[in-house]
Amino acid sequence: MKMNHTPIPPLTLAAASFAALGSEQRLLVLRCLVRAGSDGLSIGDLGERTGVTGSTLTHHLKLLAAAGLVKQERQGRSIICAAVAYDEVKALANFLLTECCADAATPEKGHSNG
């Protein structure tokens, strides 16, 4: 059976990434991991810092990992979580701002359209 590997259009990819960030708790978790840097945090430390714990935290981490924004790695008895997609997050911000004010009669001050 031949598989068709059609590239995902940028709009679809952006929508999927934004969907993964579509909750205040997931944004809080990702921001906390971004602040922790590449060393990441154990799930326990992440829960303490964000106030999101247990199955709720596990659920949010699963969605963020599926979107490629977070990785999880077992180290001994701990699971360490780290933000891994700094470039992707920057790309999402640029996705929103690339065409800023492109259709405005007068461009906004401080913004450029490309």
N, C-alpha and C positions, 0 to 999 in steps of 0.2 A: 504494500500500500504506500503510495507516494504521499509524503507530508508536504504541505504548502507552508513555508516559513515566511509569511508576509511580515515585513517590519511594522512595528506598532507606530502609528502616526503620533507625532509629538503631542497633539491635543489629547489623545487617548492616554498616553503615558502620564502627562501632567494631571489629568483627571484622576487617574488611579493613585498617584502620589498624594494629591490633595485629599482624596477620600481617606487615605491612611492617616492623615493629619486632622481629620474631621471631628476631633473631640478635644475638649479642653484638657482632659487627662492625658491623652496621647501627646499633645503639644508640650505639656508640662514634663512628661517623661523624656521626650526627645531633647528639650532644652536642657534638662538636668544632665543628660548624657553628653551633650555638646559641651557643657561647662566642664565636665569631668575629663574631657580630652580622650586621647587614644587608649589610655589605661582602662577606661571604663569604670564601672561600679558593679559590686555584687548585687544580686537581686534584693538582698536584705537592706543594703545601704541605699539602693535606689528607692525602695519602699519607704524607708525612714525619711529621706530627703523630700519625697514628693507627697507622702501621705496616701499613696496608692499602693495597696498591698494585696496579697493572696491571689485568688483566681482572677480578680479584676486586672491586676498588674500583668499576670501571665497572658491574659487575653490581649491587652494592649501591646505587649512586647511581640506577640505572635503576629499581629497585624503590621506593626512597624518593620519586623524582620521580613515578612512576605513582600513588603514594598521596597525592600533593599535599603532601608534607612538605618537599621540596627542589626548588629550581629550578636550572637550569644555563643559563649565558649565555656566549657567546663574546665575549671582549674581546681583540682583536688575535689573537695566537697562543695565548692561554690560554683555558681554559674555567674560568669562575668558578662555584663552587657556593655556594649559600646556603640556610639554613633559612628557610622562608617561612610556616610554619603554626604559629606560636606559639599562636594561639587554638585551633587544632585539638588541639594537644598538651595544652593546659590542659583542653579539653573531654574528652579521653580520660581524664585523671586524675579529673575530676569525674564522668565516667560510672561509674568504679569506686567512688567515694566517696559518691555521691548517696544511696544507700540503706544506708549504713554503719550497722550495728547495728539496722536497722529491725525485725528479728524477734527481737532479743535481749530477754530479760526485764529486764536492766539494761543501759542504754546504756554503751558504753565511755567512760572519761574522756578528754576532749580531742577527742571526735568528736561530730559532730552528724548528724542524718539529714535534712538538707535545709535 
